[in-house]
């Protein structure tokens, strides 16, 4: 398998508020990584907002974001083209409840990426098989376990052959056993050629699978470092406080 190109992300003076609530005031951040960047931090610290900005699902109030040197556009057609290049998996699966697992994966392939029905069908089955879901192809989301639903969502995100993957707390709605099942899938994705940006509260998982870990807190990114350094020798007081809290039990 080909190794991915390192992925570069650059944020310049990013400001973002929701209804008067300021998430980022003037965020500057630049990072390059090979496989996986994990975003960790306290609830409400801005992790999911950052992911939505990178996905082009939300726009910054000011500032600019570049991915591999390309500016994320702000016009609707440019944003649509940007979103089509990504695979995004949210914590709540975001599957269409009235469609089967197979149809959920086929839909974006046909509607957005303009594959023929036959191509979309064959590609969807290929990805269901990859995640051991082919036997469940005809089931609707309500007939699947939480772990299976999340695996369908990951299969759908990968089937469109995205430039990179964005995962937003993909295990937060799952019990421990299903969490392990989905984390195993994500760990395997590291060996694929797609860079991954992962928002997670699974600290042990971030430590074991991420190249770089960034702390998103207090409207900024006080620290970003290789996983072992981040956890074993945190440089910033905010990081040390955060890790003391989450690693206490």
LOLOSE-108292 format. One record per residue: residue in one letter; z, y, x of N, C-alpha, C in turn. Coordinates in steps of 0.05 Angstrom, whole numbers, plus 5000, padded with zeros to 4 digits. Each point is the difference from the previous one (the first is absolute). Example, Ala and Ser with C-alpha at 12.3 -4.5 7.8 and 13.67 -1.06 7.14 Angstrom:
2
a515648865264500050244982500050245018;s498650214993500150245016501450224985;
//
This chain:
249
x500049765017500050244983500050255017;x498550204991499950245016502750154998;x500850125022502450164998499250274989;x501850134985499350254987499850235021;x498550204994500350255015502750114994;x501250135019502650144995499450214978;x502050034983499650194978501650265007;x498750234996501250265006500550154975;x502550104997500650174977501150265011;x499150224989500950265008500550174976;x502550104998500850184978500750275012;x498850214989500550275010501250184979;x502450105004501350194982499849924971;x500749754994499749914972502450104984;x499350124977502050084981499449864974;x502149904986499649864975502550034983;x499750104976502250024981499149874973;x501949904985499649914973501850154982;x498950154982501750154980502350155013;x499450155021502150165013501749845020;x499749745000501649835019498349975026;x500950125022498549995025500449735014;x497849865005500249755015499550055030;x497850145006499450085027499550305001;x501250135020499750295002497750075020;x500249885023497850045020500049775019;x498949784991500249745015497749995020;x500849965026498149945021500649725010;x497949845001500549725009497349895010;x500249875024497549885010500849735011;x498449794993500749735009497549845003;x500149815019497849815003501349725003;x498849814985501249735001497849794996;x500649755009497949794998500049864974;x502349914991500149834976501650114977;x502650045005501850064977501850235007;x500050204982501950235001501849964976;x502649985005502049984978501350264996;x500250094975501450254993502649924987;x502250085012502749944989501550264995;x502249984986501550244996501550004973;x501750194995501650014976498250044975;x500949914977498650054975499650304996;x497750074990499550294996499450155025;x499749865023499550145025497150075004;x498249894984497250085002498149785008;x501049755003498249785009497749964982;x500549974974497949944981498150244997;x501150245001498450244999498050005024;x501049945023498349995024497749804996;x500749764989498049804995497950094980;x500950144979498150104980498250225011;x501050165019498450205013497849875018;x500849795014498149865017497949864984;x500849904976498149864982498250204985;x500650265002498450194985500649994970;x502349884993500849994971501450264993;x501250135019501250274996498850175023;x499950264995499050195020502450165010;x500050075026502150185010499650284988;x502250154997499850284990498650175022;x500549935025498750135023500149825024;x498450065020499849835024497749814998;x499649845022497849825000500849735011;x498749794990500549735009497449885011;x500149895024497649865011500749715006;x498149834993500349715006497749935018;x500649915025497949955020498150245003;x501250245000498550245004498750124976;x499849844978498750094975502050144981;x499350244992501750154982499949874972;x502449964988500149904972499050244983;x497949964985498850234985501850074976;x499550244988501550084977498350014975;x497449975003498350004976499949734988;x499549984974500249754985498249785010;x497450075006498249795008500749905029;x500950195017500949925027502449824999;x501950074982502449844997499349724989;x498249994982499249744989498949825022;x498350125017498849855022502249905019;x502050185005502249935018501649774988;x500650014974501749794987498649745000;x497350004998498549755000500149855026;x500850145021500149875027502749875005;x501950034981502749905005500749774982;x502049855008501249804982502950104996;x500950034975502750104995501549804983;x502449935007501749824984502650154994;x500650024975502550144992502249814993;x502550114997502249824994499749864973;x498650134981500049894973497449864994;x498749885021497649834998497550164990;x500350164979497750154989497649824993;x500649764990497949834991499550074970;x497549954991499450044972501149764984;x501850054981501449784987498249824983;x497850124990498249854982497949845015;x499950035026497949865016501349775015;x498449795006501049785016500250095029;x501249835016500250065029497250045012;x498249824993497250015010498750274991;x500350074974498850244990501250255013;x502649995006501350235013498750065027;x499349795015498850035026497050074998;x498749894980497150054996499450294991;x501850114984499450264987499350225020;x501750065020499250215019497549935016;x499649745005497749925016497450074985;x500149964973497650054984499850304993;x502250114990499950274989499950225022;x501549965021500350215021498149945023;x499949755008498449935024497349894994;x499349994974497349934990499049735010;x501749815003499049735006498949884974;x498249815003499049864976502249824990;x499849924975502049834987500549755017;x497849895010500149755015501550045027;x499250215014501350075025503050054996;x500650164979502850074995501649754994;x498949824985501349754992500649835024;x498049975017500349835024502050135020;x499950265003501950135018502949994989;x500350044974502749994988501249725004;x498349794996501049735003500849945029;x498450115018500649965029502850115006;x500650244989502650125006502349874985;x499549904976502049854986500749755016;x497949875011500549765015501650065025;x499350235013501450075025503150034995;x500750094976502950044995501149784981;x498749775001501049764985500350074970;x498150134989500250094972497749904983;x498249835011497649924985500849854975;x502149845001500949864975500950184978;x500650255008501150204980497950204992;x497449955007497950204996499850094971;x500449814981499750064972502450114986;x502250045015502550094987500150315000;x501250114979500650284999502650065015;x500450255008502450065016502649904988;x500350024973502549914987500549715004;x497949845007500449715004500649935029;x500050205017500549965029502850095007;x501049885022502650095010499650275014;x502250155005499850265014498649975027;x500749795014498849965027497049954998;x499249844979497249954996498550264992;x501250164983498850254992499550185024;x502050015017499750185024497949895019;x499849735001497949885017497250064989;x499850004973497450074987499350295007;x502150184999499550285007499150035029;x501249855018499250015028497249895004;x499449784985497349895002497950204989;x500750144979498250204988499550235020;x502250085014499750225019498349925024;x500249755008498449915024497149934993;x499649924975497349914992497950215003;x500850264997498150225002499350075029;x501149835019499550055029500750285008;x502650084996500850275005500150065030;x499950265007500350095028502949945009;x501950054981502849935006501549964974;x502449895003501649934977502550184998;x500750084976502550164995501749834981;x502449945009501849844983502650164995;x500550044974502350174993502249824988;x502149945017502249844991499149754985;x498349845012498749784984502049794991;x502550005010501949794991502350114984;x500050264993502450114988500649894972;x497949894987500649904973500549705000;x500349885023500149705002502849905008;x500649764991502549875009499649905029;x502249925014499849935028497949795007;x499849794984498149795006497150104999;x499450154979497350114997499550225021;x502150145007499750205021499149875026;x501249775006499349855025497149914998;x499249914976497349904996497950235006;x500650244989498150225004500150115029;x502450005011500250095028498549815019;x500049744994498549815016497050074999;x499050074976497250084997499450245017;x501850214999499550255014500149955030;x501949825009500249945028497449875010;x498849834983497549875008497750215002;x500250214983497950205001499950155026;x502249995015500050135026497949895018;x499349744996498049885017497250064990;x499850134977497350074990499250265014;x497650094994498950235015500650264986;x501750014980500650254985502650125009;x500050255008502650145005501550024974;x502750005002501750004976502050235003;x500450164979502250194999501849904977;x502549955006501849864982502550164996;x500550074974502650124993501849774993;x502349975013501749784994503050065004;x501649864984502950025005501049745012;x498149825006500749755014500150055030;x502450085009500350105028499449785020;x500949764994499549775019497149945002;x498650034978497149945000498550225016;x500850254997498850225015500449955030;x502449915007500749955028498249785012;x499449794984498549775010497050045000;x499050154981497050004997498750275007;x501550225000498650255005499650065030;x497850125007499750115027501750245003;x499850184981501550255000501550034974;x502450125003501650064976500650305000;x499550134977500550284997502150054979;x501950175006502150074980499050254985;x499849984974499350234983502550084986;x501050245006502650094989500150315002;x501550114981500550305000497450165003;x497949914987497550165001498549995026;x500749805016498649995026499949715010;x499049975025500049745013501450045027;x502749984999501550065024499549805023;x499149764993499649805022497949804993;x498349945020498049794997499849865027;x500549745001500149865026499249714996;x499449865021499649714998502449874988;x499649794984502149884984502649945016;x499749875023502549935014501550255009;x498650205010501350255008501350144976;x498550014978501050134976502749894992;x500249734999502449874990502249975022;x499249965025502049955020500950255015;x498250205002500850255014499050254985;x500950034975499150244985500850255014;x498150195002500450255015501250224983;x499649994974500650234983502549944984;x501750204996502549964985499549914972;x497850104987499449924973499349714998;x498549905021499349725001502549835003;x501850085018502549855005501649984974;x500250234986501650004975498749814979;x497450024998498549834980500549715007;x499649925025500349725008502949904997;x501950175005502849924996500549934971;x498950174982500349954971498749744991;x497449965008498549774990500849745014;x501050025024500649755014503049934998;x501450154984502949974998500749724990;x498649904980500749744988497949795006;
//
